[in-house]
Amino acid sequence: QVQLVESGGGLVQAGGSLRLSCAASRSIASLRDMRWYRQAPGKQRDLVASIASILITYYADSVKGRFTISRDNAKNTLYLQMNSLKPEDTAVYYCKADELGVNYWGQGTQVTVSS
């Protein structure tokens, strides 16, 4: 098992930046795939970005060029650097880890972007 705790959310003006962190309760080196999702009010939870253990990354078109996902295995932490934020980025952001087909989710962190 692994517990995930997100942090770094908050209120920011459009054009600003935030860095989200997802701290794991144990080593993430063996976790093949880690992801960030977001869910806006009344909408489904959507994949934002993912990073494999071999550091291959994926980004949703809506965040490509603005967000950067990274992982620090030594610190057992997943990151999401978010730049040039837009009001439509407002959502609760969740991290997810997959281990042997079992999904682990954090509790989420709120990001609010004002216009």
C-alpha positions as CSV (number, residue, x, y, z in Angstrom):
1,Q,0.0,0.0,0.0
2,V,0.9,3.6,-0.4
3,Q,-0.6,6.8,1.0
4,L,-0.5,9.9,-1.1
5,V,-0.8,13.5,0.2
6,E,-1.1,16.5,-2.1
7,S,-0.2,20.0,-1.3
8,G,0.6,23.3,-2.9
9,G,-2.8,24.3,-4.1
10,G,-4.3,27.7,-3.6
11,L,-5.7,30.9,-5.1
12,V,-3.7,32.5,-7.9
13,Q,-4.4,35.1,-10.6
14,A,-4.6,34.2,-14.2
15,G,-1.1,34.0,-15.6
16,G,0.4,33.0,-12.3
17,S,2.1,29.8,-11.3
18,L,1.8,27.0,-8.7
19,R,3.7,23.9,-7.9
20,L,1.8,20.9,-6.6
21,S,3.4,18.2,-4.6
22,C,2.3,14.6,-3.9
23,A,4.2,13.0,-1.1
24,A,4.1,9.2,-0.8
25,S,4.3,7.2,2.4
26,R,7.0,5.0,0.9
27,S,9.4,4.7,-2.0
28,I,7.9,5.4,-5.4
29,A,10.8,4.1,-7.3
30,S,8.9,0.9,-8.0
31,L,5.7,2.6,-9.1
32,R,5.5,2.3,-12.8
33,D,3.2,5.1,-13.5
34,M,2.1,8.2,-11.5
35,R,-0.5,10.7,-12.7
36,W,-2.2,14.0,-11.9
37,Y,-5.9,14.3,-12.5
38,R,-8.2,17.2,-11.9
39,Q,-11.9,17.6,-11.4
40,A,-13.9,20.8,-11.8
41,P,-17.3,21.2,-10.1
42,G,-20.0,19.2,-12.0
43,K,-17.4,17.6,-14.3
44,Q,-15.7,14.3,-14.6
45,R,-12.2,13.7,-13.3
46,D,-9.8,14.1,-16.2
47,L,-6.2,13.1,-16.7
48,V,-3.8,16.1,-16.7
49,A,-0.4,14.5,-16.9
50,S,1.5,11.3,-16.3
51,I,5.1,10.2,-15.8
52,A,6.4,6.7,-16.0
53,S,9.3,5.2,-14.0
54,I,11.4,5.6,-17.1
55,L,10.4,9.3,-17.1
56,I,8.3,9.2,-20.3
57,T,5.7,11.9,-19.9
58,Y,2.2,12.6,-21.2
59,Y,0.2,15.8,-21.1
60,A,-3.4,16.6,-21.9
61,D,-3.6,19.0,-24.8
62,S,-5.2,21.6,-22.6
63,V,-2.0,21.9,-20.4
64,K,0.7,21.1,-22.9
65,G,3.4,23.7,-22.9
66,R,2.2,25.1,-19.5
67,F,2.5,22.3,-17.0
68,T,5.4,20.1,-16.2
69,I,5.2,16.8,-14.4
70,S,8.2,15.4,-12.6
71,R,9.1,12.8,-9.9
72,D,11.8,12.7,-7.3
73,N,12.3,9.1,-6.3
74,A,14.8,10.1,-3.6
75,K,12.1,12.3,-1.9
76,N,9.2,9.9,-2.7
77,T,7.4,12.9,-4.3
78,L,5.5,13.7,-7.5
79,Y,5.3,17.3,-8.7
80,L,3.2,19.3,-11.1
81,Q,4.6,22.7,-12.0
82,M,1.8,24.8,-13.4
83,N,2.6,28.0,-15.3
84,S,0.5,30.5,-17.2
85,L,-2.6,29.4,-15.3
86,K,-6.0,30.1,-16.7
87,P,-9.4,30.3,-15.0
88,E,-10.3,27.0,-16.7
89,D,-7.6,25.3,-14.7
90,T,-9.6,25.8,-11.6
91,A,-10.3,22.3,-10.1
92,V,-9.4,19.9,-7.4
93,Y,-6.1,18.2,-8.4
94,Y,-5.5,14.6,-7.4
95,C,-2.4,12.4,-7.7
96,K,-2.7,8.7,-8.4
97,A,-0.3,5.9,-8.3
98,D,-0.7,2.5,-9.9
99,E,0.9,-0.6,-8.4
100,L,0.2,-4.0,-9.8
101,G,-3.2,-2.9,-11.0
102,V,-4.2,-1.3,-7.7
103,N,-4.9,2.4,-7.8
104,Y,-4.0,4.7,-5.0
105,W,-5.4,8.3,-4.8
106,G,-4.6,11.3,-2.7
107,Q,-7.3,13.5,-1.1
108,G,-6.8,16.3,-3.6
109,T,-5.8,19.9,-3.4
110,Q,-7.9,22.9,-4.6
111,V,-6.5,25.1,-7.3
112,T,-8.5,28.3,-8.0
113,V,-7.4,30.7,-10.8
114,S,-9.1,34.1,-10.8
115,S,-9.5,36.2,-13.9
